[in-house]
């Protein structure tokens, strides 16, 4: 059985646990191999290289973008990475070799970035292409660092490991992402070596350009499809559970045993990614199951996501959502009966590359829920001048999801749970597929709503 397994950044930063709980646990010399690991950068490293994923705090990329002292910023980053190396000596890293590798890789990056600045200064090329290439180069450093270190540690533990460097730093081959992955895995005997691949893959289409911060899961997915894996495993620092344990408490957060790709898409749509949706699709089409496991509870079987799973009994499997959204409502007395009124709304949104999470309508109003981001507010400023009346409101979205909820009573129980906790439903959405009930509520009541729905729908005495 060949598996492709991704280890996230938080887990990588506790590599001793990865070594004991994922790589070596319950393994003998005969069962150690037939696994490919795709690793993320250590926790926060990509934030330092690019920008903080949640807060937007600038990293090295911002220095390059604004013609500031990016080389000094890279030197400061190098010191942080050397500090990470030092912390891994206890689990078997040869720190001298590791420091040499990442220091040289960063010096290579400096050379590339310096050349890019010279090209920019010439005025002969379009700036955005150079900036995107710089972003790709910087992103790749984190995964090269963690993957190389992992192989060094494994070899020092007597495990035959192979470094699969998909970053393309030392070649000028014009390969697509798929071509590079195909070439890298040719001729490998998986029964004799444990492969560790970088989560970043260099390709002419630009993996950052196409997938931004979801690139490591895309690499993971493409590798699994390329090698025809029997199972794709994602190791995280938590279970895929009925609700966020930080909100409802660990004792009331129930690990989800099985679900399907439709529910994984619903989660991704509200930012609670079991797997990046663009990474999930190739696996779904190839019929490869995903198993999500908690690094720190290695004996738990985790959650299996498959194409065809439907719960044998009707139940809510997951309560999730976000409090980082806004709702806008377009109201127009002349809307009633007018064909295609919402087309002009969608054209404005398309112009600004904005999609919606929820849409609800009545005779003369259209409400949509969007991520609360600066470009969304910019788009709404433009829309305000083109419609009769526009109302914008910060809100939260809380969802009750399940593979088998197309039965009477679930909506009643959910609405009653919110009502019993004095939480007003501002707007509601559910499609004919009936896998996700979406409730728009006051932003400050988000945590209360998750707790109420989890207690009412997922926790059973």
C-alpha positions in Angstrom: 0.0 0.0 0.0 1.5 3.3 -1.2 0.5 6.4 0.7 1.3 10.1 0.1 1.3 12.0 3.4 1.4 15.7 4.1 2.7 17.2 7.3 1.6 20.7 8.2 3.8 23.5 9.5 2.7 23.3 13.2 3.4 19.6 13.2 6.8 20.0 11.5 7.8 22.5 14.2 7.4 19.6 16.7 9.4 17.2 14.5 10.2 14.8 17.4 6.5 14.1 17.6 6.4 13.6 13.8 9.3 11.2 14.0 7.8 9.1 16.8 4.0 9.4 16.0 4.0 9.4 12.2 7.2 8.1 10.7 8.4 5.4 13.2 5.3 4.5 15.2 4.4 0.8 14.8 6.8 0.4 11.9 9.4 -2.3 11.3 12.1 -2.4 8.8 9.7 -4.1 6.4 6.9 -1.6 6.8 8.9 1.6 7.1 8.7 2.4 3.4 6.1 2.8 0.6 5.4 6.3 1.9 6.0 9.7 0.4 6.0 12.7 2.7 5.2 16.2 1.5 6.2 18.8 4.1 5.2 22.3 4.8 7.7 25.0 6.0 8.1 25.1 9.8 5.5 27.1 11.6 5.5 30.9 10.7 8.4 30.6 8.2 6.2 31.3 5.2 4.7 34.2 7.1 8.2 35.6 7.6 9.0 35.1 3.9 5.8 36.5 2.4 3.3 38.0 4.8 1.3 36.8 7.8 -1.6 34.7 6.4 -4.1 36.1 9.0 -2.8 39.5 10.0 -1.2 40.6 6.8 2.0 41.6 8.7 4.6 42.1 5.9 7.6 39.7 5.4 10.6 39.7 3.1 8.5 39.8 0.0 7.1 43.2 1.1 10.7 44.6 1.4 11.4 43.4 -2.2 8.1 44.8 -3.5 8.8 48.3 -2.0 12.5 48.4 -2.9 13.5 48.3 0.7 16.4 46.4 2.3 15.3 42.9 1.4 18.8 41.5 1.6 19.0 42.5 5.3 15.6 41.0 5.8 16.8 37.7 4.3 19.8 37.7 6.6 17.5 38.2 9.6 15.4 35.3 8.3 18.5 33.2 7.9 19.3 33.7 11.6 15.8 32.5 12.5 16.2 29.4 10.3 19.5 28.6 11.9 17.9 28.9 15.3 15.3 26.4 14.1 18.1 24.1 13.0 19.7 24.3 16.4 16.4 23.3 18.1 16.4 20.1 16.0 19.8 18.8 17.1 18.1 16.9 19.9 16.1 14.9 17.3 19.1 14.0 15.2 19.8 16.9 12.8 23.4 17.4 11.7 23.4 21.2 12.3 26.6 21.9 10.4 25.3 20.3 7.2 21.8 21.8 7.7 23.2 25.3 8.2 25.4 25.0 5.2 22.4 24.0 3.0 20.0 26.7 4.0 22.6 29.5 4.0 23.7 28.6 0.5 20.0 28.4 -0.7 19.3 31.9 0.8 22.5 33.3 -0.9 21.2 31.8 -4.2 17.9 33.6 -3.6 19.7 36.9 -3.0 21.4 36.5 -6.4 18.2 35.8 -8.2 16.4 38.7 -6.6 19.3 41.0 -7.3 19.2 40.1 -11.0 15.4 40.7 -11.0 16.0 44.2 -9.7 18.4 44.9 -12.5 15.8 43.7 -15.0 13.2 45.9 -13.4 15.5 48.9 -13.6 15.9 48.4 -17.3 12.2 49.2 -17.8 11.8 46.5 -20.5 9.6 44.1 -18.6 6.2 44.3 -16.9 6.7 44.6 -13.1 4.0 42.3 -11.9 5.6 39.3 -13.6 8.9 40.0 -11.8 7.2 40.4 -8.5 5.3 37.2 -8.9 8.6 35.4 -9.7 10.2 36.8 -6.6 7.2 35.6 -4.5 7.7 32.1 -5.9 11.4 32.1 -5.1 10.9 33.3 -1.5 8.0 30.8 -0.9 10.2 27.9 -2.0 12.8 28.5 0.7 10.6 27.4 3.6 9.8 24.0 2.2 13.3 23.4 0.9 14.6 24.0 4.5 12.1 21.7 6.2 12.4 18.9 3.6 16.2 18.8 3.6 16.3 18.8 7.4 13.8 16.0 7.6 15.8 13.8 5.2 19.0 14.5 7.2 17.3 13.5 10.5 15.8 10.3 9.0 19.1 9.2 7.6 20.8 9.8 10.9 18.1 7.5 12.5 19.1 4.7 10.1 16.0 5.3 7.8 16.9 5.4 4.1 15.3 8.7 3.0 15.5 10.6 -0.3 15.2 14.4 -0.7 12.8 15.2 -3.6 13.6 18.9 -4.3 10.8 20.2 -6.5 11.9 23.9 -6.0 14.0 23.8 -9.2 16.7 26.2 -7.8 19.5 24.5 -9.7 17.9 24.1 -13.1 16.5 26.2 -15.9 14.1 23.6 -17.3 10.8 25.0 -18.6 8.6 22.4 -17.0 5.0 22.6 -15.9 4.2 21.7 -12.3 2.9 18.3 -13.4 5.9 17.7 -15.6 8.3 18.5 -12.8 6.5 16.1 -10.4 6.4 13.4 -13.0 10.1 13.7 -13.7 11.1 13.8 -10.0 9.4 10.5 -9.2 10.6 8.5 -12.1 12.5 5.3 -11.3 12.1 5.4 -7.5 11.7 2.1 -5.7 9.3 3.2 -2.9 9.8 -0.1 -1.1 13.5 0.8 -0.4 13.4 4.5 0.4 11.2 7.0 2.2 10.7 10.1 0.0 10.4 13.5 1.5 9.3 16.1 -1.1 9.1 19.9 -0.8 5.6 21.3 -0.5 6.6 23.9 -3.1 6.9 22.9 -6.8 8.4 25.1 -9.5 6.4 25.3 -12.7 6.1 27.7 -15.6 2.5 28.5 -14.6 3.7 29.6 -11.1 2.2 27.6 -8.2 1.8 30.7 -6.1 0.2 32.5 -9.0 -2.3 29.7 -9.4 -2.9 28.6 -5.8 -1.3 31.2 -3.5 -0.9 29.9 0.0 -2.6 26.6 -0.7 0.3 25.4 -2.9 1.7 22.8 -0.5 -1.6 20.9 -0.5 -1.7 21.2 -4.3 1.8 19.6 -4.6 0.6 16.9 -2.2 -2.5 16.2 -4.3 -0.6 16.1 -7.6 2.0 13.7 -6.2 -0.7 11.4 -4.9 -2.4 11.3 -8.4 1.0 10.9 -10.2 2.1 7.9 -8.2 -1.5 6.4 -8.0 -1.4 6.4 -4.2 -3.8 4.1 -2.4 -4.5 6.8 0.2 -3.6 10.4 0.8 -3.0 11.3 4.4 -2.9 14.8 6.0 -1.3 15.1 9.4 -2.6 18.2 11.3 -2.3 19.4 14.9 -6.1 18.7 15.4 -8.9 16.3 14.4 -11.5 17.2 11.9 -14.2 17.6 14.5 -17.9 18.4 15.0 -16.8 21.9 16.0 -13.7 23.9 16.9 -12.5 22.6 20.3 -11.2 26.1 21.1 -14.8 27.3 21.1 -16.9 24.4 22.3 -14.3 22.6 24.5 -12.3 19.5 23.8 -14.9 17.3 25.6 -17.7 18.5 23.3 -15.7 18.4 20.1 -16.3 15.0 18.5 -13.9 13.7 15.8 -15.7 13.1 12.5 -15.0 9.5 11.5 -16.2 9.7 7.8 -17.4 12.3 5.4 -17.3 13.1 1.7 -15.7 15.6 -0.7 -18.9 17.6 -0.9 -18.6 18.4 2.9 -14.9 19.2 2.4 -15.9 21.8 -0.2 -18.5 23.3 2.2 -15.8 23.7 4.9 -13.3 25.2 2.4 -15.9 27.8 1.4 -16.0 29.2 4.9 -12.2 29.1 5.3 -12.1 25.9 7.5 -10.1 23.8 5.1 -9.8 20.1 5.6 -7.9 20.4 2.3 -7.6 23.2 -0.2 -10.5 22.8 -2.7 -8.2 23.0 -5.7 -6.1 20.2 -4.1 -9.1 18.1 -3.3 -10.5 18.0 -6.9 -7.7 15.9 -8.5 -7.9 13.4 -5.6 -11.7 13.3 -5.9 -11.6 12.7 -9.6 -8.9 10.0 -9.2 -11.0 8.2 -6.5 -8.3 8.6 -3.9 -9.5 8.8 -0.3 -8.1 11.4 2.1 -7.4 10.5 5.7 -6.9 13.4 8.1 -5.0 12.5 11.2 -4.0 14.3 14.4 -0.3 14.2 14.8 -0.5 14.1 18.6 -3.1 11.3 18.8 -1.4 8.8 16.5 -3.5 5.8 17.4 -6.8 7.5 16.4 -7.8 6.4 12.9 -8.7 10.0 11.9 -11.3 11.1 9.4 -11.7 9.5 6.0 -13.0 11.7 3.1 -14.3 9.8 0.1 -16.4 10.3 -3.0 -19.4 8.2 -2.1 -19.8 8.3 1.7 -23.2 9.1 3.0 -24.0 8.7 6.7 -26.2 5.6 7.3 -28.2 7.6 9.8 -29.4 11.2 9.4 -27.1 13.5 11.4 -25.3 16.8 11.5 -21.6 16.0 11.3 -19.9 19.4 11.5 -20.7 22.9 12.8 -18.4 25.5 11.4 -18.3 29.0 10.0 -16.5 32.3 10.3 -16.8 35.7 11.9 -14.7 37.5 9.3 -17.5 38.2 6.7 -19.7 41.0 5.7 -23.3 41.0 4.3 -24.4 43.5 1.7 -28.0 43.9 0.6 -29.1 45.6 -2.7 -32.7 46.8 -2.4 -34.7 48.3 -5.3 -38.5 48.7 -5.5 -38.2 48.1 -9.3 -36.4 44.8 -8.9 -39.6 42.7 -8.6 -40.2 40.8 -11.8 -37.2 42.3 -13.6 -35.3 39.6 -15.5 -31.5 39.5 -14.7 -31.4 42.3 -12.2 -28.6 40.6 -10.4 -26.4 40.4 -13.5 -25.0 43.9 -13.0 -24.2 43.0 -9.4 -22.3 40.0 -10.5 -20.5 42.0 -13.2 -19.1 44.4 -10.6 -18.0 41.5 -8.4 -16.3 39.8 -11.4 -14.5 43.0 -12.2 -13.0 43.0 -8.7 -12.4 39.1 -8.7 -14.7 38.7 -5.7 -17.0 35.7 -5.2 -19.7 35.2 -2.6 -20.3 32.6 0.0 -24.0 32.9 0.4 -26.8 34.5 -1.7 -30.4 35.0 -0.6 -33.2 36.9 -2.4 -36.7 38.1 -2.1 -39.0 40.2 -4.4 -36.9 43.4 -4.2 -33.8 42.6 -2.3 -30.6 40.6 -2.9 -28.3 39.7 0.0 -24.8 38.3 -0.4 -22.1 37.4 2.1 -18.4 38.1 1.3 -15.1 37.9 3.1 -14.4 41.1 5.0 -11.4 42.2 3.1 -10.2 45.7 1.8 -10.9 44.9 -1.9 -14.5 43.8 -1.0 -15.1 47.3 0.5 -13.6 48.9 -2.5 -16.0 47.0 -4.7 -18.9 48.0 -2.6 -18.0 51.6 -2.8 -18.3 51.3 -6.6 -21.6 49.4 -6.3 -23.1 52.0 -4.1 -23.2 54.5 -7.0 -24.9 52.0 -9.3 -27.8 50.6 -7.3 -30.9 52.1 -5.7 -30.0 51.3 -2.1 -27.0 49.4 -0.6 -26.7 48.2 3.0 -23.4 46.7 4.3 -23.2 45.0 7.7 -20.4 43.1 9.5 -21.7 39.6 10.3 -20.8 36.1 11.1 -21.8 32.9 9.2 -22.4 29.7 11.1 -23.1 26.4 9.2 -24.5 23.0 10.1 -23.3 20.4 7.6 -23.8 16.7 7.0 -23.8 14.1 4.3 -27.4 13.0 5.3 -29.5 15.9 6.5 -32.2 16.0 3.9 -34.8 15.1 6.5 -37.5 17.0 8.4 -36.5 18.5 11.8 -32.8 19.5 11.3 -33.7 23.1 10.3 -36.2 23.3 13.2 -33.7 22.1 15.7 -31.0 24.5 14.5 -33.3 27.5 14.4 -34.6 26.6 17.9 -31.1 26.3 19.3 -30.2 29.8 18.1 -33.6 31.2 19.3 -33.1 29.6 22.7 -29.9 31.5 23.0 -31.4 34.8 21.8 -29.4 34.7 18.6 -31.3 36.3 15.7 -31.0 34.8 12.2 -30.3 37.8 9.9 -30.3 35.7 6.7 -30.4 32.0 5.8 -29.3 29.8 2.9 -29.6 26.2 1.9 -29.5 24.6 -1.6 -31.6 21.6 -2.9 -28.5 19.4 -2.3 -29.3 19.9 1.5 -25.8 19.3 2.9 -25.3 22.7 4.5 -27.6 25.1 6.4 -26.0 28.6 6.5 -27.1 31.1 9.1 -26.1 34.7 9.0 -26.0 36.2 12.5 -24.5 39.1 14.5 -20.8 38.9 14.4 -20.4 39.1 18.2 -22.6 36.0 18.7 -20.5 33.7 16.5 -18.9 31.7 19.3 -22.3 31.4 21.1 -23.9 30.2 17.9 -21.3 27.5 17.3 -21.6 26.2 20.9 -25.4 26.3 20.7 -25.6 24.3 17.4 -22.9 21.8 18.4 -24.8 21.1 21.7 -28.2 20.8 20.0 -27.2 18.9 16.8 -23.9 17.0 17.4 -23.8 16.2 21.1 -26.0 13.3 22.2 -26.4 12.1 25.8 
